Amino acid sequence: MAFTTREIVKKHILDHHLGSENVENEKTRFQGTDWIQLYKRMILGGSEKIKGKEQIEPTREDISFDTADIQNLSHTELIPDTVVAAGDSSLGIIYIENVDYHVDYDIGRITRITTGSIPQGAAIAVWYLYYRVYEKGVDYDIDYQRGRVRRRSGGAIESGQWICADYTAEYGSLDDDAIANAISEANSRIMDFIDGIHHDSNDKLLVSAETYLAVSIICKIRAMESISPSRGKTESADAMSWTALSDMYKKEAFNILSKYAAPGDNLNSPSKA
């Protein structure tokens, strides 16, 4: 008899924000209408932005800080490091980003830095490039569970085009079958470890222990999935983080289970992962 449930494990994962990660400007290239694998899986539905650079000439805007030191530009999703700010269109005075002004590229906002060279109330000229954000179901398809995207032949994305992807990788969207398998494995380990008189117990501590051990198993799986020679140091760091998290949950599970072990049993947690 399993002590925990899929709902309890998933709730624990969501409540503790395990594995949630915001990814910005991940570059990939579409070839035909083939599926392209993103670095992360289990993408939170609707969190993605698939965007591409289509501009050749920069957009120019004249803005004024006469009413406030923060001004919104006409476009969002600006391309990083493409903003140029000057005193006027002659480019006689060029201002320096993060010294004279700050840019929020996601929302298209420029802020005058009061200690910089832009005078209070000044009017300036700004040039920038921005991404085109494509439409799901028109320009591309996405498989949230597997973390992959593909272009649609009738959409605005060209074959061979490089795009950038923003999305949230949500560990809490782990599929039910994977959670059920982790619970089954955790339950098998626990039944081998605890005294038989507790096998049919309704003790809430056993629920917690099995939940922690199931989460530990899932974290270990995530660590193995993160190991890829093509993804370099970032993915290696991910694997180390998942492994550390797995070990922490495993230790906590067996700290609880030590109270239920059969007399004379070794109370240390099994060394097998």
PAPA-962757 format. One record per residue (C-alpha): y negated, z, x; residue number from 1. Coordinates in Angstrom, 1 decimal. Last residue first. Layout:
N
+--------+--------+--------+-----+
!     py !     pz !     px !   n !
+--------+--------+--------+-----+
!      Y !      Z !      X ! NUM !
...
+--------+--------+--------+-----+
//
This chain:
273
+--------+--------+--------+-----+
!     py !     pz !     px !   n !
+--------+--------+--------+-----+
!   -5.8 !   -5.4 !   20.5 ! 273 !
!   -2.7 !   -3.5 !   21.7 ! 272 !
!   -3.7 !   -0.3 !   23.4 ! 271 !
!   -2.5 !    1.9 !   20.5 ! 270 !
!   -4.9 !    4.7 !   19.6 ! 269 !
!   -4.2 !    8.0 !   21.2 ! 268 !
!   -2.5 !   10.6 !   19.0 ! 267 !
!    0.9 !   10.2 !   20.6 ! 266 !
!    3.2 !   11.5 !   18.0 ! 265 !
!    4.6 !   15.1 !   18.1 ! 264 !
!    3.9 !   15.7 !   14.4 ! 263 !
!    3.3 !   12.4 !   12.5 ! 262 !
!   -0.3 !   11.2 !   12.6 ! 261 !
!   -2.7 !   11.9 !    9.7 ! 260 !
!   -5.5 !   13.7 !   11.5 ! 259 !
!   -5.3 !   11.2 !   14.4 ! 258 !
!   -6.2 !    8.5 !   11.8 ! 257 !
!   -9.8 !    9.5 !   11.7 ! 256 !
!  -10.3 !    9.1 !   15.5 ! 255 !
!   -8.1 !    6.0 !   15.2 ! 254 !
!  -10.6 !    4.2 !   13.0 ! 253 !
!  -13.6 !    5.3 !   15.1 ! 252 !
!  -12.0 !    3.9 !   18.2 ! 251 !
!  -11.2 !    0.6 !   16.5 ! 250 !
!  -14.7 !    0.3 !   15.2 ! 249 !
!  -16.2 !    0.8 !   18.7 ! 248 !
!  -13.7 !   -1.6 !   20.3 ! 247 !
!  -14.5 !   -4.4 !   17.8 ! 246 !
!  -18.2 !   -4.0 !   18.4 ! 245 !
!  -17.7 !   -4.2 !   22.2 ! 244 !
!  -15.6 !   -7.3 !   21.7 ! 243 !
!  -18.1 !   -8.9 !   19.4 ! 242 !
!  -20.9 !   -8.3 !   21.9 ! 241 !
!  -18.8 !   -9.6 !   24.8 ! 240 !
!  -18.0 !  -12.8 !   22.9 ! 239 !
!  -21.6 !  -13.3 !   22.0 ! 238 !
!  -22.6 !  -12.9 !   25.7 ! 237 !
!  -20.0 !  -15.6 !   26.5 ! 236 !
!  -21.6 !  -17.8 !   23.8 ! 235 !
!  -25.0 !  -17.5 !   25.4 ! 234 !
!  -23.7 !  -18.0 !   28.9 ! 233 !
!  -22.3 !  -21.5 !   28.4 ! 232 !
!  -21.4 !  -23.4 !   25.2 ! 231 !
!  -19.1 !  -26.0 !   26.6 ! 230 !
!  -16.6 !  -23.5 !   28.1 ! 229 !
!  -16.0 !  -22.0 !   24.6 ! 228 !
!  -15.3 !  -18.3 !   23.9 ! 227 !
!  -17.1 !  -17.4 !   20.6 ! 226 !
!  -13.9 !  -17.9 !   18.6 ! 225 !
!  -12.1 !  -15.2 !   20.6 ! 224 !
!  -14.9 !  -12.7 !   20.0 ! 223 !
!  -15.0 !  -13.6 !   16.3 ! 222 !
!  -11.3 !  -12.8 !   16.1 ! 221 !
!  -11.9 !   -9.4 !   17.8 ! 220 !
!  -14.7 !   -8.7 !   15.3 ! 219 !
!  -12.3 !   -9.4 !   12.4 ! 218 !
!   -9.8 !   -7.0 !   13.9 ! 217 !
!  -12.4 !   -4.3 !   14.3 ! 216 !
!  -13.6 !   -4.8 !   10.7 ! 215 !
!  -10.0 !   -4.3 !    9.5 ! 214 !
!   -9.8 !   -1.1 !   11.6 ! 213 !
!  -13.0 !    0.2 !   10.2 ! 212 !
!  -11.9 !   -0.5 !    6.6 ! 211 !
!   -8.5 !    1.1 !    7.3 ! 210 !
!  -10.1 !    4.2 !    8.6 ! 209 !
!  -12.6 !    4.4 !    5.8 ! 208 !
!   -9.9 !    4.1 !    3.1 ! 207 !
!   -7.8 !    6.7 !    5.0 ! 206 !
!  -10.8 !    9.0 !    4.9 ! 205 !
!  -11.0 !    8.5 !    1.1 ! 204 !
!   -7.5 !   10.1 !    0.7 ! 203 !
!   -5.6 !    8.3 !   -2.0 ! 202 !
!   -2.3 !    8.8 !   -0.3 ! 201 !
!    0.8 !    6.7 !   -0.8 ! 200 !
!    1.7 !    6.4 !    2.9 ! 199 !
!    0.5 !    9.9 !    3.7 ! 198 !
!    4.0 !   11.6 !    3.7 ! 197 !
!    5.1 !    8.8 !    6.1 ! 196 !
!    3.1 !   10.3 !    9.0 ! 195 !
!    0.5 !    7.9 !   10.4 ! 194 !
!    0.9 !    5.3 !   13.1 ! 193 !
!    3.3 !    2.6 !   11.8 ! 192 !
!    1.6 !    2.7 !    8.4 ! 191 !
!   -1.8 !    2.3 !   10.1 ! 190 !
!   -0.8 !   -0.7 !   12.2 ! 189 !
!    0.6 !   -2.5 !    9.1 ! 188 !
!   -2.5 !   -1.6 !    7.1 ! 187 !
!   -4.8 !   -3.1 !    9.7 ! 186 !
!   -2.8 !   -6.3 !    9.7 ! 185 !
!   -2.9 !   -6.6 !    5.9 ! 184 !
!   -6.6 !   -5.7 !    5.9 ! 183 !
!   -7.3 !   -8.5 !    8.5 ! 182 !
!   -5.3 !  -11.0 !    6.4 ! 181 !
!   -7.3 !  -10.1 !    3.3 ! 180 !
!  -10.6 !  -10.5 !    5.2 ! 179 !
!   -9.6 !  -13.9 !    6.4 ! 178 !
!   -8.5 !  -14.9 !    2.9 ! 177 !
!  -11.7 !  -13.7 !    1.4 ! 176 !
!  -13.9 !  -16.0 !    3.4 ! 175 !
!  -16.5 !  -14.4 !    5.8 ! 174 !
!  -20.0 !  -14.8 !    4.1 ! 173 !
!  -20.9 !  -11.3 !    5.4 ! 172 !
!  -21.0 !  -12.7 !    9.0 ! 171 !
!  -24.1 !  -14.6 !    8.0 ! 170 !
!  -25.3 !  -17.3 !   10.5 ! 169 !
!  -28.8 !  -17.9 !    9.3 ! 168 !
!  -30.2 !  -21.4 !    9.8 ! 167 !
!  -32.6 !  -23.7 !   11.6 ! 166 !
!  -31.4 !  -27.1 !   12.8 ! 165 !
!  -33.1 !  -29.6 !   15.0 ! 164 !
!  -32.4 !  -33.3 !   14.8 ! 163 !
!  -31.6 !  -36.1 !   17.3 ! 162 !
!  -31.1 !  -39.5 !   15.8 ! 161 !
!  -28.1 !  -41.6 !   16.6 ! 160 !
!  -27.6 !  -42.8 !   13.0 ! 159 !
!  -31.0 !  -42.5 !   11.3 ! 158 !
!  -31.9 !  -39.7 !    9.0 ! 157 !
!  -33.9 !  -40.8 !    5.9 ! 156 !
!  -31.0 !  -40.9 !    3.5 ! 155 !
!  -28.7 !  -43.7 !    2.3 ! 154 !
!  -26.0 !  -43.2 !    5.0 ! 153 !
!  -26.0 !  -39.4 !    4.5 ! 152 !
!  -26.1 !  -37.4 !    7.7 ! 151 !
!  -23.5 !  -34.8 !    8.6 ! 150 !
!  -23.5 !  -31.0 !    9.0 ! 149 !
!  -21.1 !  -28.3 !   10.2 ! 148 !
!  -20.8 !  -24.5 !   10.0 ! 147 !
!  -17.3 !  -24.3 !    8.7 ! 146 !
!  -18.1 !  -22.1 !    5.7 ! 145 !
!  -21.6 !  -23.6 !    5.1 ! 144 !
!  -20.4 !  -27.3 !    5.1 ! 143 !
!  -23.7 !  -29.2 !    5.0 ! 142 !
!  -24.5 !  -32.7 !    3.7 ! 141 !
!  -27.6 !  -34.7 !    4.8 ! 140 !
!  -30.5 !  -36.9 !    3.7 ! 139 !
!  -30.2 !  -36.7 !   -0.1 ! 138 !
!  -27.8 !  -33.8 !   -0.8 ! 137 !
!  -29.8 !  -31.5 !    1.4 ! 136 !
!  -33.3 !  -32.7 !    2.0 ! 135 !
!  -34.9 !  -33.3 !    5.4 ! 134 !
!  -37.8 !  -31.4 !    6.9 ! 133 !
!  -40.1 !  -33.7 !    8.9 ! 132 !
!  -41.2 !  -31.9 !   12.0 ! 131 !
!  -44.8 !  -31.5 !   13.1 ! 130 !
!  -47.0 !  -32.8 !   15.8 ! 129 !
!  -50.4 !  -31.2 !   16.7 ! 128 !
!  -54.1 !  -31.8 !   17.3 ! 127 !
!  -56.8 !  -29.3 !   16.6 ! 126 !
!  -60.6 !  -29.7 !   16.7 ! 125 !
!  -62.8 !  -26.6 !   16.6 ! 124 !
!  -65.5 !  -24.9 !   14.5 ! 123 !
!  -66.8 !  -21.6 !   15.7 ! 122 !
!  -67.3 !  -18.5 !   13.6 ! 121 !
!  -66.7 !  -16.2 !   16.6 ! 120 !
!  -66.8 !  -18.2 !   19.8 ! 119 !
!  -63.5 !  -19.5 !   21.2 ! 118 !
!  -63.2 !  -18.3 !   24.8 ! 117 !
!  -60.7 !  -15.4 !   24.3 ! 116 !
!  -61.0 !  -11.7 !   23.6 ! 115 !
!  -61.1 !  -12.3 !   19.8 ! 114 !
!  -57.9 !  -14.4 !   19.8 ! 113 !
!  -58.4 !  -17.0 !   17.1 ! 112 !
!  -55.3 !  -17.5 !   15.0 ! 111 !
!  -53.6 !  -20.7 !   14.1 ! 110 !
!  -51.1 !  -21.1 !   11.3 ! 109 !
!  -48.5 !  -23.8 !   10.6 ! 108 !
!  -45.8 !  -21.7 !    9.0 ! 107 !
!  -43.1 !  -22.1 !   11.5 ! 106 !
!  -45.3 !  -22.8 !   14.5 ! 105 !
!  -47.3 !  -19.6 !   14.3 ! 104 !
!  -50.0 !  -20.5 !   16.9 ! 103 !
!  -52.2 !  -18.1 !   18.9 ! 102 !
!  -55.7 !  -18.7 !   20.2 ! 101 !
!  -57.9 !  -18.3 !   23.3 ! 100 !
!  -55.3 !  -16.8 !   25.7 !  99 !
!  -52.0 !  -17.4 !   23.9 !  98 !
!  -52.8 !  -21.1 !   23.8 !  97 !
!  -55.6 !  -22.2 !   26.1 !  96 !
!  -58.8 !  -24.0 !   24.8 !  95 !
!  -59.9 !  -27.3 !   26.0 !  94 !
!  -63.7 !  -28.0 !   26.2 !  93 !
!  -64.9 !  -31.5 !   26.7 !  92 !
!  -62.1 !  -32.8 !   24.5 !  91 !
!  -64.5 !  -35.3 !   22.9 !  90 !
!  -63.1 !  -34.5 !   19.5 !  89 !
!  -64.6 !  -31.0 !   19.5 !  88 !
!  -64.3 !  -27.6 !   21.1 !  87 !
!  -60.6 !  -28.2 !   21.8 !  86 !
!  -57.2 !  -27.1 !   20.6 !  85 !
!  -53.9 !  -28.9 !   21.5 !  84 !
!  -50.7 !  -28.0 !   19.7 !  83 !
!  -47.5 !  -29.7 !   20.8 !  82 !
!  -45.8 !  -26.7 !   22.5 !  81 !
!  -43.3 !  -26.2 !   19.7 !  80 !
!  -43.1 !  -28.8 !   16.9 !  79 !
!  -45.0 !  -27.6 !   13.9 !  78 !
!  -42.8 !  -26.6 !   10.9 !  77 !
!  -45.7 !  -26.3 !    8.5 !  76 !
!  -48.5 !  -28.8 !    7.7 !  75 !
!  -52.1 !  -28.7 !    6.5 !  74 !
!  -53.2 !  -26.0 !    9.0 !  73 !
!  -53.7 !  -22.4 !    8.0 !  72 !
!  -56.6 !  -20.4 !    9.5 !  71 !
!  -56.8 !  -16.9 !   10.9 !  70 !
!  -60.1 !  -15.7 !   12.5 !  69 !
!  -61.8 !  -15.6 !    9.1 !  68 !
!  -64.8 !  -17.1 !    7.2 !  67 !
!  -66.6 !  -19.0 !   10.0 !  66 !
!  -63.3 !  -19.7 !   11.9 !  65 !
!  -63.6 !  -23.4 !   11.3 !  64 !
!  -60.9 !  -26.1 !   11.3 !  63 !
!  -61.0 !  -29.8 !   12.2 !  62 !
!  -57.6 !  -31.4 !   11.9 !  61 !
!  -55.8 !  -34.1 !   14.0 !  60 !
!  -52.2 !  -35.1 !   13.5 !  59 !
!  -50.5 !  -36.4 !   16.6 !  58 !
!  -49.4 !  -40.1 !   16.9 !  57 !
!  -45.7 !  -40.9 !   17.2 !  56 !
!  -44.4 !  -38.8 !   14.4 !  55 !
!  -40.8 !  -38.7 !   13.3 !  54 !
!  -39.5 !  -35.6 !   14.9 !  53 !
!  -36.5 !  -34.2 !   12.9 !  52 !
!  -35.6 !  -31.3 !   10.6 !  51 !
!  -32.6 !  -29.7 !    9.0 !  50 !
!  -33.6 !  -26.4 !    7.6 !  49 !
!  -30.8 !  -24.1 !    6.6 !  48 !
!  -30.8 !  -20.8 !    4.7 !  47 !
!  -29.5 !  -22.3 !    1.4 !  46 !
!  -26.1 !  -20.8 !    1.8 !  45 !
!  -25.7 !  -18.4 !    4.7 !  44 !
!  -23.9 !  -20.1 !    7.4 !  43 !
!  -20.3 !  -18.9 !    8.2 !  42 !
!  -20.1 !  -20.8 !   11.4 !  41 !
!  -22.3 !  -20.9 !   14.5 !  40 !
!  -22.8 !  -23.4 !   17.3 !  39 !
!  -23.1 !  -26.4 !   14.8 !  38 !
!  -20.3 !  -28.9 !   14.5 !  37 !
!  -21.3 !  -32.4 !   13.6 !  36 !
!  -19.5 !  -34.2 !   10.7 !  35 !
!  -19.4 !  -38.0 !   11.1 !  34 !
!  -21.8 !  -40.1 !    9.0 !  33 !
!  -22.8 !  -42.4 !   11.9 !  32 !
!  -23.5 !  -40.3 !   15.0 !  31 !
!  -25.9 !  -37.5 !   14.4 !  30 !
!  -27.4 !  -35.6 !   17.3 !  29 !
!  -27.8 !  -31.9 !   17.8 !  28 !
!  -30.6 !  -29.5 !   18.7 !  27 !
!  -30.6 !  -25.9 !   17.6 !  26 !
!  -34.3 !  -25.3 !   16.7 !  25 !
!  -33.9 !  -21.8 !   15.3 !  24 !
!  -30.8 !  -19.6 !   14.7 !  23 !
!  -31.1 !  -16.4 !   12.8 !  22 !
!  -28.1 !  -14.1 !   13.3 !  21 !
!  -26.1 !  -11.8 !   11.0 !  20 !
!  -23.1 !  -10.5 !   12.9 !  19 !
!  -22.8 !   -7.2 !   11.2 !  18 !
!  -25.7 !   -6.6 !    8.8 !  17 !
!  -24.5 !   -3.0 !    8.2 !  16 !
!  -24.6 !   -3.3 !    4.4 !  15 !
!  -23.1 !   -6.8 !    4.6 !  14 !
!  -20.1 !   -5.9 !    6.7 !  13 !
!  -19.5 !   -2.7 !    4.8 !  12 !
!  -19.7 !   -4.6 !    1.5 !  11 !
!  -17.2 !   -7.1 !    2.8 !  10 !
!  -14.7 !   -4.4 !    3.8 !   9 !
!  -15.1 !   -2.6 !    0.4 !   8 !
!  -14.7 !   -5.8 !   -1.6 !   7 !
!  -11.7 !   -7.0 !    0.4 !   6 !
!  -10.0 !   -3.7 !   -0.4 !   5 !
!   -9.1 !   -0.4 !    1.4 !   4 !
!   -6.0 !    1.8 !    1.4 !   3 !
!   -3.4 !   -1.0 !    1.4 !   2 !
!    0.0 !    0.0 !    0.0 !   1 !
+--------+--------+--------+-----+
//
